Amino acid sequence: MFPNSPNLGCSSFPGKLQGSSDLIRFPLNLASSLVSQQFIESQYNAKNARAVLSAGNSSASTMSPHAWPITDGNPAAGASQNRKRRSDERNGPFDTKKQRFLSPQSVSTSNHAVPFRSDRRYSMPGSSRSLHHPLLQTPNVGCVPSLRDFPFMDYLKTSLPLARDKLSQQILDIFQACQQQVSDLEKKELCRAELQREIQRVYPGSRLFLVGSSMNGFGTRSSDADLCLVITNEPVDQRTEARHILNIVQQLFFRLSYIERPQLIRAKVPIVKFRDKVSLVEYDLNVNNIVGIRNTFLLRSYAFIEIRIRPLVLVVKKWASHHGINDASRGTLSSYSLVLMVLHYLQTLPEPVIPSLQKQYPDCFDPSVHLHRVHLGSLQIPPYLSKNTSTIGDLFLGFLKYYATDYNWDTLMISIREAKAMQRPSDNEWKDKFICIEEPFDRTNTARAVHEKIKFDTIKEEFQKSYEKIRNNKDLNVILPVRAAIQRR
């Protein structure tokens, strides 16, 4: 997630972008031990990383043309670097409107996303290649896996709770089949690294972060990927500056043959949506939405402090998607809001399953912590030993019951920061809103997409109907067909 910076060892942003804020600045005397803490040092792009680091403070546009040899194994591929675009690119629907970006390396990669090279597959489980790399040597004293090791994790070896009843076993079956795999993350990281190099030719010193469910431990095999492009250490006006930057990024993506359908969405936080042609992963890219990086690590900490949390969250997301209430673009709940709802429920049980991490470990999740050190806080958090011994099946049933019968939607606000339901504030952010869920860092409403009463009523109705159906026989199939959920992954 934290990419290799071409300006490693100096301020992250050149020229006039070097403001007084310390949000994203690297210290000038950065020690080698701290360099190793850039936790998503891409093993797949080692050659490029060495080329960039050796260039010192040089602009990304001066990168060696051999830093990222895009080839599908054909030794003659490199000879076509300075040739015109192929006819299949020339005839694209956006050809007449394309803005050309000059770069030292113009390579046709038609129908190929960031290519997999056989000598770079050694991060996969079961490989015979050694993983002795300096980034993997620092011990992790907490329960949250270090993101330096994240691309090499074998999810199937992660500890899982015992299934003592049918419903719990069904939930675990879905989790084991649908959880994001190492290979899924590898594809996303490869694409992120290649896109960062392309963007740095337009915005030298910028960095591209993989955030959201891909990194926070709650991803599935079919999860889309979220990217945060950090351009400056100064605030960016999302209505004007961010849209302008994303418009330039969109035009750049039209030129890349492995990217299709780049579309600028003018939302409160504008994004560019696009798809990688080979992996078929859908991406959402925003600009300087720093809070998304911080909450990624907060949720990642929750995901690993208690072994029941990840299976429970995944099945809730599958259930909500099956019933059509997990799509913020259509006026229902985002996956992020659903995760916060699950965590809130687990915090407010008579015997809590989890605490508020922001209250117990305020220094680890301090919003003033430098961006390049955000990931370090969660590494010190130990497992939470809850006295609550409920099964996953019981917790899922309790989750449905809580929001079907107990929670007061009209007057309360969900806050995992405070580990309780609070009275709604009186300002415009919360006034006349149907569902109020506090974002734990910037304290905005993550459920603001639910702005129509008919959608709100649908959400409440699905909780009520599902709880009534499953409360007696406790068979997940009556509200979520298990086999179909596994097949869709």
N, C-alpha and C positions, 0 to 999 in steps of 0.2 A: 504494500500500500504506500509506503514512503519510498518514492523513487530515488534513483541515483541522481544527485544534483550535479550539473556541470560546473557549478560554482561552489562545490563543497569546500568548506574551510573559510568562506567569506560570507558576506551578507547575501541573502537569498535573492535579492532583486537589485538590478543594476541601476545606475544613474539616478534620475529624479524619483524613482520608486523607493529609494532608501529613506524612509521616513523615520520619525522618532520612535515609532512603535517597535517593541521587541517581540511582537507576536510570532514572526517566522524567521528571526535572524539567528544565524549560526555564529557562535563566538569565534573570534579570529584565532584564538589559540586552541582550536579544537584538537583534543588528543586522539590518538589512534583508537583508544578504547571507546571513545564516544562515537567515532566514525562507525565503529562496528554496530552501534545501536540504531543505525538506520535499518529498520527491521525487515523491510521487504527488498533487500538487496537481491536482485533477480539473478538466480543461478543460470537462468536460460540466456541471459544477456551479458555474461561475464566478459566476453571479448569487447563489447561495446562499452561497458563500464570502465574497463582499463583504459580504453582509448580516450574516453571523456575525462577521466580523472587526470590522466597524464597531460591533458591540454591546459590544466590550471584554470585560469580565469577567462580563457578564451570563449567567445560566443559559441552557442550551439550550432550556429550556421557554418562554423569552420570545422565541423566534425569530419573525421576521415571518411571518405566514401566507402571504406572497407569495414567501418565499425559495425554495420548490420548487414551482412551479405544476404539479401533476400533471394533465396533460390529454392527450387523444389528438387534439387539434386542434379540438375542439368549443369554440367561444367561450363556450358556456353552461355548460361543465363546472364552472367556479369557483362558480357560483351554488348548487351542491348541497353546499357544504362543511358547512353546519350542519344538513343534513337527516339523518333516520334512515338506518340502513343499509338497503341494498336487500334485497329478499326473498331473493335468492339467497345473500346473506351470512347473513341471519337464519335460514335453514333449514340452515345448515352442521351437520355432525355434532357439533361441539364447542360449539354455541351455549349449551346449558344450563349448561355449566361455565366459560364464558369469564369472565375477569377483565377488567373494563373499565379502560382506562388513559386518563385525561383528557389531552387535548392541545389546543392552540389550533387545530389543523388536522386535522379529521376528514374524510377524502376517500375516496370509493369509487373503487377502481381495479379493479373486478372483471374478471378475465381479462386483466389487464395487469401485467406486471412493470415494473420501472423504465422508464418510457416513453422511447422514442427520439424526440427532436425533430429535425426536419430541419435546424434551424440549429445543431445540435450534432454533426453527423456529419463535421466538417471534419478530424478527426484521422485519418480513413481514408486509406490510400495512394491517390494519384491525385487527391485533392481539389484544388480550385483555391484553397481558402482558405489564407491565410498562417499559418505556425506561429511567428511572431515573438512569443515570450512570454518574460518574464524568467526563467522556470525553465529555459529551453532555452539560455541564453547562456553558462553556465559550461562551459569546455572540459573534456573528459575525457582525461586523459593516459594512462590504462591501457587494457587490452584489454576490460574488462568494460563493456558499455553502461550509461550512467547511467540509473537508474530515473526520473529526471525526463523522459527521452526515451522511456521504455519504452512508454507507450501509443501512441506514434507510430512505433514501429519497424516496418519492413517485413521480416518474417522471410525472405521470398523473396530478399532482397538480401544476406542473411548469407553470408559466404564458406563454401564447402563444399569438402571435399577432392576430388581427382580419383578417378574410379572406373577402376581399371586391370584389373579382372576382373569376372566376372558377379556373384559374390556381393556385392562392394562396390556394384555398380550397383543391385542389388535392395534393399540396405539404404538407399541414398540415395533410391531411388524411394519407399520407404515413409516415410522421414523427411520428404521434401518434401511428400508428400500429407497426412501426419498431424500434423505439428508444429502447435502452437497458433498461431493467426493473430491479427492485431491486433483483428479484429472479435470474436473470442472473449474476449479480455482486456477489451475495451471493455464488453461485456455484464456481466462479472463486477465490474468497477470501478463501473459505474453502480449495480448492486444493492448493493454494499458501501456506497457513499456514502449511499444512501437508508436502508438498515438502520441505519447509524450515527446518522442524525438521529432515527430512531424510538427507538433505544436510549438516546440522550442525554436524551430526555424522562423516562426512568426513572432513568438514572444520568448526571447532568450531569458533564461532564469526562471521561467514558470515551472510548476510541478503539477503532476496529475496523480490524484489519490484514488485508490479503489476503496469505496466506503459502503455502508449499508449492510444488507443481509449477507452479501458475499464474504464479508469480513467479521461480522459480529457474532457468528456461531449459529445463527438461525436460518441460514440459507438452505434451499432445496436444490435438487438437480435441475429444476426448471426455472430457478430464480433469475430474474433480470439482474443486470449489474449497474451500480451507481458509481459515477465518477465525479470528483470535485477538482476543478481546475483552479489552482491557486496562482493568481497573477501578481498580486501585490500584497504588501503587509498593511495597506490602508483599507478602510471600508470601501466597498463597491456598491454604488446605487444599483439595485437590482432592476429598476424600471428603465434606466437609461444606459449606464455604463455596461452592465452585465449583458444586456440585449445586444449592444453594439459588438462586444467581444464575441458573443456566441454567434452573431451573424457572420463574423470573419471566420470563426471555427467551422461553421456550417459550409461556407464556401470552400474551405480547405478540404473538408471531408468529401465534397463532390468530386474532388480530384483523385481521391484514394480509391483504387479499384476494389479493395477488399471491404469497403464500407458501402452500405446501401441505405437508401431512404433517410438521409439526414434531414430532420425536420425541426424547425425552431418553434417551441411552444412558449407563448407569451403568458406565463402564469405569474403568481406573486413572486415565486422564485423561478425565473425562466430557465428552460433546459433545451438542449439539443438531443432529440431522440434519434437513434440510428441502430443498425444491425450489422454484425460481423457476418459476412456471407458464408464462411465455412463452418464456424462453430454454431451459427444461427442464434447467438446470444444477443438479446436486446439490451441496449445501453441508454442510460439517461445521464447527461453531462451538464453540470451546473458550474457557475463561476463564483469562487470565494464564499461558498456557503459553509463557513468554518465550523458552525455548530454541528454539521453532519459528521465531521471528523471526530469531534469530541463525543457525541452520543454513540458513535460506532463502538468506542472503547468502553463506554459505560455499559452498554448492552452486552458487549462481549464478556465483561466481568460478571454480569448477572448470569450469562449463559453457562459459565463453568464453575460457579460457586456451589451449585447443587445439582445432582445428576438427574433430577426429575424435570428440570426446567426446559431443556431443549426438546425432548419428545413432546411435552405438553404444548409448547408454543407451536411446534410444527403441525400437530394435529388440529389445533385451533385455527391456524391459517388455512389448512386444507378444508376444514369444515366451513369456514366463512366463505372461501372461494366457491365451494360447491353450492352454497345457498345464495350466491350473488351479492354478498355484502362486504367484499374485500377488493374494492376498486375505487380509489379516491377520485379518479377521472370521471367516474359515473355517479358521484355524489354519495358514496358509501365510505367505509372505513379503509384507511391505508394499512398496509402490513405493520408499519411502525406503530400506529395507534393500537392495533390488536396486541402487539407485544407488550406495550405499556399497560393495557387492560389486564393481561395475564399476570404481569409482575405486580400490579396493584392488588389484584385478588389474593395472590400468594402472600403479600405483605400484611393484609388486613384480617387474616384468619385468626381465630382465638389463640391458636398456637402457630405463629408465622412460620412459613417455609423459608422465607428470605427476609433480610432487614433492608433498610435504606442504605445503600452503599455510600451515597453522598453525605449522609449524616455520620456514619461510622468511620468513613475514611475521607474526610473533607479535603485533605491535602492531595490525595490521589486524583481527585476530580475537580480541582480548583480551576475555574474558567480562565484564570490569568496565566496558567502554565503555558510555556512556550509550545508552539504547535509541534515542533520536532521532538518534544519530550512527552507528549500526551500518552503515548503507548506504555511508558515506563511505570506509571502509577499502578495499573492493574496487576502488574507482575508480583507485587508484594501482598496481594490480598489472599488470605488463607481460605480454605473451604469453610462454608458455613455449616455448622452442626446443628440442624434443626431437631427439636423434640417432636415435631409433627411426623408421624409415621404413616400417613395416608398413602395409598397406592396412587399411581398415575391415573388409573380409572376413576377413583374417588375424587381426585382433584379436578379432573375434567368435568365430571358430573357437577361438582360444587361450583366450578366456574360458570357453567350454564345457569345453574340455579341463582347464583349471586346476581347476575345481570338480568335474569328473567323476573325475579321476585323481590330481591333485597335492595338493590342499588336505586337511589333516587335520582333519576336522570334530570329532573327539572331544576333541582337546586344545588347539586353537588358538582365538584370538579375532581377528577382523578389526579393525584400527585404522587409519583414514586419517589420524588425528592423528599417529601415529608412522610412517606409511607402511610398515607391516610387519604380519605375522601374529605375535601375541604369545601367550605361554602364558596360559591362563585364570586370572583371579584366583580365590581360594579362598572368597570370601564368597558369601552366599546369592543375590546377584544373578546369579551365573554358575554356581553349583553345580547339577549335574544338568540343565543346559540342553542342548538338542539343537544349537542354532545360536547362536553368540555373535558379535554385531556391536556394536562400541562406538559409542555416540552421541558425536560428537566434542566436545561441550560439557559435558553433565552426566554423561557416561560410564556411562550405563545401557545395557541390552541392547535394541537396537531390534528384535531377532528373538525377543523373549519370547513372541510369539503362537504360535510353533511349539512347542507343549507336548505334542503327541501323537507317539508314535513312528511311527505309520502315516503321518502327514503328513510327518514328517522323511524317512522312507524314500521317499515319493513324490517329494519334492524332489530327493533324490540320484538316484533312478532316472531322472527326466526329464533331468537333466544328462547322465547316462551314455548314455541311449538317443539323445538328440539329437546328442551328439558322434559316436557310432558311425554314425549315419545320414548326417551331413553331411561327415564327414572326408574321404571319397573323392571324391564328385562335386561338392561345394561348391555345391550348389543350395539356396537358402533354402526353396524350395517343399516340400522333403521334411520340414521340421520346422515351417514357418510359411507357409501359402498366401499368397503376396504379394498377389494380386488381392483376396482376401477381407479381408486386413488393411487394404488401402487403402480399400476400400469402407466398412469399419466406422470408420475414422479414429480 
